[in-house]
């Protein structure tokens, strides 16, 4: 979706309003009907950021706007059961932390826009719900999103399909597809031979904190 600076500011503010006070219970209904019908429906008044998109564009007709709206709906659907107070508290905590310079609304909109499709947006939503809304782990969420954005949907599905008793440690061959994704790391180690410390070639890849988050949360396991 291509928008100017004024529209970005407006969308960012309405996204924050949506997160803090928006009635997301209607998002489930939106997912059941055609998007074109929803865009002209009064139901949008309950979701500020969607109302802003329609108000800004007058009508959502081009492919990029439609895809963005679908991804946004998918993201909101994933957090529709979060309590309003829970959402508001998380947003305030995020924006009062000096480490995170960008506003929450703008940051989330950019993340959603980076998603390849609605499935990625739904995964992003689940990570946001569990890491930020439930536990306040904003820094972990930001790092996790970076990794998710680099992976294809097929790669994520392949990673999530790894056996739960095996995914934390892989051989170099097994982890070939994930070696530069942030899901696994290779740890250098060595052994003491006499008085000399020699480096021993690493033959295993170990899961990172980001990898554990993505695997457990997206597989609906206890995090």
Secondary structure, DSSP 8 states (H G I E B T S, - for coil): ----HHHHHHHHHHHHHHHHH--GGGHHHHTTS-HHHHHTSGGGGGSHHHHHHHHHHSS--SHHHHHHHHHHHHHHHHTTTS-HHHHHHHHHHHHT-TT--S-HHHHHHHHHHH-SSHHHHHHHHHHIIIIIITT--HHHHHHHHHHHHHS-HHHHHHHHTS-TTTTTEEETTTTGGGTTTTSEE---EEEEETTEEEEE---EEEE-HHHHHHHHHHTT---
